[in-house]
Structures are given as C-alpha cells and as structure tokens.
Amino acid sequence: MKKLLLLSISLFFCLTSLFSQYWEDLTSLANPPNLPQMVACDGKIYVVSGRENNQAPATWEYNPASDQWTEKAKIPQACFWSTAVSVNGKIYVMGGGQPYPGKSYNLIYDPKTDSWSAGADLLTPRMYHSSASVNNKIYLIGGQNGDGTTEWYFDEYDPALDSWTRKSPSPRNGAWYCGAVGIGDYFYRIAGGGSSLALTRDYFDRYEVSTNTWTDMGHFRIPLHAPAAVNYQGKIILMGGYSYTDYRDTIYVYDPAIDAWDRMEFKLPQPRSYHKAAVIDDCIYVYGGQDASVAGTLIRHCDPYLGVGKTAIDDMELIIYPNPVKDHVGININSVENTLGDFLIMDMIGKAMIRKTEMIRAGNNQIDIHAANLSEGMYILNMTIGDKLISKKLVK
C-alpha cells in the first residue's frame, strides 16, 4: 500500500509538472516567410511578411477556434525587419528594409474590410526597431536607419490623428531588437543589442507617458538580443532571445507592483530568437524564430495563470472531493476568507473544458461542472483563490 501511495504521489507531481511545461503545437504556416511580424487583433493572429529571398509580400490570418490559416490581402510594400502593433482593431506595420536601407513606411491593415492603407510616414527611416502600444498610442524605439547608423530616436504615433511626435530619448542607447511592452501608463524597454554580440545589452528602462520622462530601472539579469515580450495580466513575460553564444529557452516575468524580475519554472519548448509573441484571452502565442527548425511554427501556452505572482496553496489546506467527480467538484479550504476564485478544467492535451469564477468561503464549497459534460477520463483543475494557485488532477 505504501509503495502504491508513493507511486500515486509521484505520478501526480509528474503530471502537474508536465502541465506547467505544456506548450501546444498549432498548425504551422506553410512556406513560411523569413522573420515576419506577428500580432494579435480581435481574437486572431496575423502574420505579415515583406518581400525577402524572392518571397512576395503577404498577410496571413490564424483563427484559434479552427486552428486554420487564411491568406488575406497582401501588404502593399515590402517591410522586412519592420515592427507591428495592434490598436483599436487595426494593425500598424512600421518601418523595415528590403533588405537595406531603412524605410519610413506606416502601413495600416483593417481586418474587418481586409484592406491596407497608408498612414503618416515615420519621422525617420528605421529597421531593427521595437514598438508597443500605451493608451491607444504607439511608441517606437531604436533600430538602425539602413546605412549602418544607429537610430536612437523615440517617437509616439497617434492613430486617431495619424501623426507622429518625437519624445524624450531613452537615457541609455543601444535599442536594437529589444523587448518592448506597454503596461498602464508606461512603456518598458528590456535588453536588446546592436549589430554584434559585443553590443548586446542588459538595459531595463521605463517611459512614463503622462510626464514624458524615462526612469533607469537598473539592469536586466543578462545581456539579451531579440527576445519576445508581452503584457500578460499586467506583468511582463520575456521569452527566449540570444545571449552570449546561444539561443535561449528561458522565460522571465516582471511584476511592476513589486519592481522585481523572476525566472519562471517552465520554458519555451525550443530555444529561439527573433520570434514573435502575442496574447489572446488567457493564452500566450509564440511564432517562428531565426532557426530553420522553428520557422513557420505557432505554439500556445494556455495555463491562464502561469504561476505569475501566485503563492502555492499547501495541499494540507485544501481537499478536492469526490474524486472521481460527477457534476460537482467539492472544495474544502481552511486558509481563506470570502474571496473570488477562478477555476479552469483542462483535458490532458491542454484544451480548456470549462472556466468559472465563484465566491469561495472557508470550509466546504461546491463548483458546478455539469455544463462541461465531461467524458470519462483524466483532467487538470487549475485554481486561483485570492493570491494563491494550485493544480489538481481530476478523474471523471
């Protein structure tokens, strides 16, 4: 009996460990372009490619509901080494080169009409730059102008006015291929690098939109070139990149509330750099990368909490019953006062079966899962109760 109990405990921790590491392979893009831009807009993924290596400019749309790619209206100009941002249901593709020199394009795609139009040109041509949106405006930093000159300017674009404004520059130059994320009233620039490994940076800076001022936030953990970065639930998730002599698979999280970085336990399934990332609902999508083995691939992580800013609930404080379950999951927890709990039941390949938010009280609680109509099998229940997180195996 003791051996069986130890085996069961080991199996449980193996399953939850695998779940926390789980990335789902989605349908790859056939004949993938070299290093395109990718962005999420209104619940879909868009990949935009300018001409390079005899590949025609193109636009693709990925629908997560059907796991299908559809070719859309072609982007009218080549925008290799550009950057893309989604604001208010439209996609803005800015700058780039073909392959040199840098361009000042600002091309706007409207998914509702499947059409492209031209916006106001960038104030200076550039490529290898980074961008993100804050308060429905776009901020663009760094890059190179195409003749080998590094471009340090930091500019703001207002889509409502179709106009650019030059803002205060970052206190530290070197913003090629950096991570860029907008959260609240702030634009964050993380790491980045120039034309050689010797110029790779570990910078971490923050720009406050309302005051037009920069703050030096110190140093990132390592010099890092061309990572992917997203705003996930008000925190920065920074993935992959190139450091020293290797592509990396590490994932870091920054919590603005406590001004602290931490390295996450789970990793990318493959080391990569020059990849793109976006968030739809509770899922992070990662597309492509420089290495040929990941070109055209799209992966997704749909753990809606990712362990960000959560404290694990001690198993001694929480009991799930009955298990196997029927139409209700009973939860007995003695470490909380009345608080909202978020619940996600997923199958063993990561498909979400049911999401619920319920008021949880100390003692016994009942979570109705009848609507999920679960078939017999094994599932994972992810729970966030207050600031605490736990995953449990369920059997139906």
N, C-alpha and C positions, 0 to 999 in steps of 0.2 A: 504493500500500500504506500509506504514511504517513497519507494522508487517511482511509483506511478505519479504521486503528488509532485515530486521534483521534476519529472518529465513534463507534466502539465504546466508547471510554472515556467520551465524553460521554453516550452512551445509558445506560451503566451507572450513572453518578452521578445522572442524571435519575431513573432507576428507583428507586434506593435513597433518593433524596430524597423522591420521591413516596410510597414505602413508609413512611418515617418520619413523614410528614404524614398518613397514611391514617386516616380515620375512616369506619367502615362505617355506612350508614344502615339502620336496622332498621325493622320495621313500626311505623308511628305509631299512637297511640291515637286512635280515632275519637271525635268530640265531646269533646275534651279539657277537663278542668276547669281553672279558673284557679288557678295556683300551688299544686298539691297537694304532698304529701310523697311521697318515693320512697326505698325502702330495699331492700337485697338480703338474702335469707334462704334458706338451704339451696339455693343454686344458682339461685334465681329472683328476679325483680324484682317488687316490689309498689308500686303507686301508690295512695295513699289520699287521698280528697277529701272535705272537708266542704262543706255547702251554701253556695253563694255565687252571686249572679246567677241565682237560680232553678234551680240545678243540684242535684239530690238527692245526698246523701252516697253514696259508692260506694267499692268496693275492686276493683282490677284486679290480675291476676297475669300476668306475662310470662315465658314459657318460652323461654330462649335456644336450646334444642335444636330447637324447632319454629318459632321466630320468630312466636309467636302470643300474643295477649292473651285472657284469660278473665275474665269478671266473676265476682267472688266475693261472699261475704256482705257486706252493706252495713255500714259503720261506723255505730254506733247514734246518735252525736251529731255535730253539725256541729263541725269542728275546723279552720276556716280559719286560716292563719297559725300552725299548730302546728309541732311537730317530731317526727321518728320515728327510732327506733333499734331494731336487731335484737340480741337477746341470747338465746343458747341455744335457737334455733329458734322464738322468738316475737317479735312486733313490738309495740313500745310507742309509741303516739301520744299526745303530751302537750301540754296547753295549747291555745292558739289563741283565736280570737274569731269572732264572726258578725255583722257584722264587728267590732263592739265590744260589750261590753268584753272584757278578757282572761278566759280560762276556766281552771279548775283540773283539767280532765279528765285522766285517765290511762287510756286505753283499750288493751286488750291483744288482739291478734289471734293465733290459733293456726292456722297454715296446715294442719296435719295434720287438724284437725277442721273447718276452715273456719268458725270461730266467734269471736265477740267476747265479752269480759268486761270488767268494770271493776276497775281496781287502785286503790290508795290515791291520793287526790287530791294534787295539787301543794300544797306548803306555802303558796304564794301564787299567785293567778291571774296568768297572763302570756301574752304573744304576742310575735312577732318575736324569740324567743329562739333559742339554739343548743344542741345536745347531742351527746354522743358516749359510747361505752362504754369503760371501762377495767376489766380484770379482772372481767368479767361484772357490773359495776355501771354505772349510767347517771349521767352528770353533766350538769347543765343550768345554763346561764349566761345572765344578762342578759335583755333584752327590755323589754316595757312592759306595765303592768297594765291598760290599756284606757281609763283616764281621762286619759291624757297624761302620767302619772308614769312616769319611767324606773325599771325594776326591776333592781337591781344584784345581787341575791342569787345565790349559787352553791350548788346543792343536789345531794345524792347520793341515788340511788334504788337500793335493793337488791331485785331481783326475787324472790330466794329468800325474803325476809322480808316483801315487799310493804310496805316502809316507807321514808320519806324522812328525811334528816338534813341539817341546814344546816351547811355547811362554811365555811372561811375565804374571805372575798371576794377577788376579784382586786384587786391593788394599783392598777389603773387602770380606771376606769369607762368606760362607753361601748360596752357589748357588745350592740348591736343587729345582727342579720344578720351575725355574724362567722363565719369558718371555725372549725370545731371538730373535732378529731381526737384519738383515743386511740392511743398507742403505748407498749407496755411498761407501766411504772408511772406514765405521765404523761398528763395531759390538756393539749392545746395549744389556745389561743385565738389566732386570727390576724385582724388588721384588724377590720372591722365599721364600724358607723355608726349614728347616731341618725335623727331624723325629717327631717333636712335635709342637703344636701350639705356645709354648713359643719361638720357634726358627724361627718363621715366620718373614721375613724381609721386609723393605721398601726401599731397596737399588736401586740406579739407577746409572749405570756405563757405560762408553763408551770406547771402544778399537779402536785405530787408527791403521789400518793395515800397512800403509806405514812407520810408525815410531815405531811400536811395543810398544806403550805406552797406559796406561789407564788414564782416567780422571774421577774423582768422580763428578758426575753431581748433587749431592745433594740427597735429599730423595724423593721417590715416595710418593703419597698422603697418602697411608695406607699400613701397612704390608699385603702382599698378597701372597698366596700359590697356585701354579699350575694354573695360568691364561693361556689364549691363546693369542698369539701376532702375528701380520702380518705387513708386509710393504705394505701399501696401498697408492699409488701415492706419495711415498717419505715421508710418515708420519707413525708413529707407531700407530696402533689400538690395544688396550689391552682390552680383554674381559673376564668378569667373574673372577673366582678364589675363593679361600677360605680365609676368613678374620675373625679373632676373633672366632666366633662360627657359622658362616653362609656361605653358598654358595651365590655368588653374581651374579647379572644380569647386573651390571653396565659396561659401555664401556667408555674408556678414549682414548684421542688422544694426541699424542706428535708431535709438529711441530719443527724439527731441525732448521729451518730458524730463529725462534724467541726464541728457547730454552724454550718452555712453554708447560705444560700439561693443558688439559681442559677436563671436563666431558661432554660427548655427551648427547643430549636430548633423543635419542632413546636407548633402552636397549635390551638385549637378551630376547627372549620370556619366558625363564625359567632360574632361577639361576642354575649355573653349575660350576664344577671344573674338572680338569684333561681332559678337552675336547681339541679338536684339531681344528685348523683353517688354511685356505689357500685362496689364491686369484686367480681367473681366470677372465681375462679381467677386467670388472668393478664390479665384484661380489665377495663378501666375503662368503665363505662356512665354516660352523661350524659343526663338527661331534662329537656326543656322549658326554660322561662325566661320572663321577663316579656314579651319581644317576641312579637307575634302570629305572626311567621314561624316561630318555633321551638316554639310551643305544641303539646304532644302528641307531639313528635318524640323518638325514642330513638336514640342513636348509641353506637358502641362502638369502642374502640381496643384491639386485641389484640396489639400488639407486647409480648411478655411481659417485656421488659427496659426499654423506653422510654429507653434510654440513661442510666438512673439510676445514678450512681456508677461508671460504667464508663469505661475508657480504650480508645480505638480501637486495634485491632491494625494495625500498619503492614502494608500489602499486600506489602511486600518480605519480611516474616517468615512469610507464610502462603501456601500454594499449595493450590488445590482441583483435584482430578483424579479420573477423567477428566471432561470437561465438553464434550459431553453425558454424563450419568451413566446408569448402568444400575441394578443392585441395590445398589451400594455407593457411598458418597462417600469418596474418599480425601482426607485432610487431612495436609499436611506443614507442621509448625510448629516453629520452632527457638528460640522465646523462652520456653518454659515448662518447668518440671519436672513430675513426675507430679501431675496435678490433675484434678478433675472438670470436665467440660464439659457445658453444656446446649445442646441443638440443637432448633430449630424450623424445619420446612419449611412454607411457606405458598404458596398459589396467588396469582395477581396481583390477586385481589379481596379478599385478606386471610383466606381460610379456612385454618385450621390443618389440615395433612395428616398430619403426624407429629411427635411430641415424643419426645426421647430424652435420657438422661443417661449419659455414657460417661466412663471414665477416659482422659485424654489424656496422651500422653508426647511428649517432644521427638522429632522425626523423623516417620516415617510412621504414620498411623492410619487405620483403616477403620471407617466408620459404616454399618451395615446399614440400608437403607431399603426392603428388599424388601416388608415388611408394608404399606407405604403404597400399593402397587400404583398408582403414579403413571401417569397417561396422558401422552402426548406433549404437551409444551408448556413454558412458562417458569415458574419458581418462584423464591422468595426463601428463602435459607438464612440464618437468624439464629443466631449462635453467641455464647455467653458462655463463655469459657475462663478460669477464675480470676477476675480482676477486669477482664478485657478483653472488648470487644464488637466484633463485626464482622458486616456483612451482605454476602452474596454472591448473585449471580444464578446460578441453575442452569438448565440446559436438559436435558430428558428426551427 
